[in-house]
Amino acid sequence: MAKEVFVDQDECTGCELCVDTLPEVFEMTSDGVSKVHNSSGADEDKIQDVIDSCPAECIHWK
């Protein structure tokens, strides 16, 4: 079973780095924070790169 990624929206600063990098996985909400709209939209290595790059450290694997 593939891993699922999620964004802790309480920790998200809304920098949009994840959305700019992987728009096929992440999108911004009307509240100005990121959310996952397609956890299988990219391979796990690309998602892990975004997780590692997130300045708020709010993106995690379930």
CYANA upper distance limits for C-alpha pairs under 8 A (distance plus 0.5 A):
  2 ALA  CA     40 SER  CA      8.50
  3 LYS  CA     44 GLU  CA      8.28
  3 LYS  CA     61 TRP  CA      7.02
  3 LYS  CA     62 LYS  CA      7.10
  4 GLU  CA     39 SER  CA      6.09
  4 GLU  CA     40 SER  CA      8.00
  4 GLU  CA     61 TRP  CA      6.23
  4 GLU  CA     62 LYS  CA      5.96
  5 VAL  CA     36 VAL  CA      7.67
  5 VAL  CA     39 SER  CA      6.23
  5 VAL  CA     47 ILE  CA      8.47
  5 VAL  CA     59 ILE  CA      7.56
  5 VAL  CA     60 HIS  CA      6.20
  5 VAL  CA     61 TRP  CA      4.99
  5 VAL  CA     62 LYS  CA      6.45
  6 PHE  CA     35 LYS  CA      7.63
  6 PHE  CA     36 VAL  CA      6.52
  6 PHE  CA     39 SER  CA      8.38
  6 PHE  CA     59 ILE  CA      6.28
  6 PHE  CA     60 HIS  CA      6.03
  6 PHE  CA     61 TRP  CA      6.74
  6 PHE  CA     62 LYS  CA      7.34
  7 VAL  CA     12 CYS  CA      7.88
  7 VAL  CA     34 SER  CA      7.23
  7 VAL  CA     35 LYS  CA      6.19
  7 VAL  CA     36 VAL  CA      7.19
  7 VAL  CA     58 CYS  CA      6.17
  7 VAL  CA     59 ILE  CA      5.00
  7 VAL  CA     60 HIS  CA      6.92
  8 ASP  CA     12 CYS  CA      6.90
  8 ASP  CA     58 CYS  CA      5.62
  8 ASP  CA     59 ILE  CA      6.80
  8 ASP  CA     60 HIS  CA      8.25
  9 GLN  CA     33 VAL  CA      6.78
  9 GLN  CA     34 SER  CA      7.27
  9 GLN  CA     35 LYS  CA      7.79
  9 GLN  CA     58 CYS  CA      7.76
 11 GLU  CA     56 ALA  CA      7.00
 11 GLU  CA     57 GLU  CA      8.21
 11 GLU  CA     58 CYS  CA      6.02
 12 CYS  CA     33 VAL  CA      6.38
 12 CYS  CA     34 SER  CA      7.28
 12 CYS  CA     56 ALA  CA      6.47
 12 CYS  CA     57 GLU  CA      8.44
 12 CYS  CA     58 CYS  CA      6.23
 13 THR  CA     33 VAL  CA      7.09
 13 THR  CA     56 ALA  CA      6.90
 14 GLY  CA     28 MET  CA      8.27
 14 GLY  CA     32 GLY  CA      6.09
 14 GLY  CA     33 VAL  CA      5.03
 14 GLY  CA     34 SER  CA      6.79
 16 GLU  CA     20 ASP  CA      6.51
 16 GLU  CA     28 MET  CA      7.85
 16 GLU  CA     33 VAL  CA      8.39
 16 GLU  CA     34 SER  CA      7.52
 17 LEU  CA     21 THR  CA      6.55
 17 LEU  CA     50 VAL  CA      8.39
 17 LEU  CA     54 CYS  CA      7.52
 18 CYS  CA     22 LEU  CA      6.27
 18 CYS  CA     23 PRO  CA      7.82
 18 CYS  CA     26 PHE  CA      6.81
 18 CYS  CA     34 SER  CA      8.23
 18 CYS  CA     50 VAL  CA      6.42
 18 CYS  CA     54 CYS  CA      7.66
 19 VAL  CA     23 PRO  CA      5.17
 19 VAL  CA     25 VAL  CA      8.06
 19 VAL  CA     26 PHE  CA      5.51
 19 VAL  CA     27 GLU  CA      5.94
 19 VAL  CA     28 MET  CA      7.58
 19 VAL  CA     34 SER  CA      7.85
 21 THR  CA     50 VAL  CA      7.78
 22 LEU  CA     26 PHE  CA      6.67
 22 LEU  CA     42 ALA  CA      8.11
 22 LEU  CA     47 ILE  CA      8.24
 22 LEU  CA     50 VAL  CA      8.37
 23 PRO  CA     27 GLU  CA      6.71
 24 GLU  CA     37 HIS  CA      8.34
 24 GLU  CA     38 ASN  CA      7.19
 24 GLU  CA     41 GLY  CA      5.77
 24 GLU  CA     42 ALA  CA      7.49
 25 VAL  CA     36 VAL  CA      6.27
 25 VAL  CA     37 HIS  CA      6.20
 25 VAL  CA     38 ASN  CA      5.15
 25 VAL  CA     39 SER  CA      6.22
 25 VAL  CA     40 SER  CA      7.64
 25 VAL  CA     41 GLY  CA      5.54
 25 VAL  CA     42 ALA  CA      7.17
 26 PHE  CA     34 SER  CA      7.02
 26 PHE  CA     35 LYS  CA      6.13
 26 PHE  CA     36 VAL  CA      5.07
 26 PHE  CA     37 HIS  CA      6.17
 26 PHE  CA     38 ASN  CA      7.50
 27 GLU  CA     34 SER  CA      6.10
 27 GLU  CA     35 LYS  CA      6.05
 27 GLU  CA     36 VAL  CA      6.88
 27 GLU  CA     37 HIS  CA      6.99
 28 MET  CA     32 GLY  CA      6.44
 28 MET  CA     33 VAL  CA      5.92
 28 MET  CA     34 SER  CA      4.91
 28 MET  CA     35 LYS  CA      6.58
 29 THR  CA     33 VAL  CA      5.99
 29 THR  CA     34 SER  CA      6.52
 29 THR  CA     35 LYS  CA      7.17
 42 ALA  CA     46 LYS  CA      6.93
 42 ALA  CA     47 ILE  CA      7.14
 43 ASP  CA     47 ILE  CA      7.00
 44 GLU  CA     48 GLN  CA      6.44
 45 ASP  CA     49 ASP  CA      6.78
 46 LYS  CA     50 VAL  CA      7.09
 47 ILE  CA     51 ILE  CA      6.76
 48 GLN  CA     52 ASP  CA      6.58
 49 ASP  CA     53 SER  CA      6.65
 50 VAL  CA     54 CYS  CA      6.55
 51 ILE  CA     57 GLU  CA      7.52
 51 ILE  CA     58 CYS  CA      8.35
 51 ILE  CA     59 ILE  CA      5.93
 51 ILE  CA     60 HIS  CA      7.20
 52 ASP  CA     57 GLU  CA      8.11
 53 SER  CA     57 GLU  CA      8.45
 54 CYS  CA     58 CYS  CA      7.51
 54 CYS  CA     59 ILE  CA      7.62
